Amino acid sequence: MAWRAFVFQRLLRLDQLHHGLKARFRVGRHELLLVCVEQEIFIINALCPHAGAELARGTLTGYQLRCPGHGQLFDLRESGRAGQPGCYPVIYDGQWVGVELPAG
Ligand code: FES
C-alpha cells in the first residue's frame, strides 16, 4: 500500500457557521461544498455525480439536498456512497473548520 500524505485546508471560522449554510470552495483541483445542518457539518463534492450541476444552488431541506440540475435528492448522511456526492473529512482546528485533502 502506497503512503499518501494529506494536508489540512482551513475553510471557515466556527463563528461563520449556521444552520442552512452552503459554502462553495475550490481548493486546487477539488470542488467542495460545505453544508451545515443544525450543528453538523458536511463537506461534499460540489458537483452533482449525475451530470455535474452545482449543488450549492440546490435546495436544502433537513439533510436532503435537491440537485438543481434534474431534481435528484441526496441525503447528506449518505454522501460518499455509490451514486451520491463524494465526501471529505471534516476537520476542526481551534476556531476553524476545514478539510483534509491529498497533498499534491
Ligand atoms: S445534474 Fe444533478 S440530478 Fe442531474
Residues whose N, C-alpha, C, O or C-beta is under 5 A from the ligand:
A	BS01	FES	C48 H50 A51 G52 A53 C67 G69 H70 G71 Q72
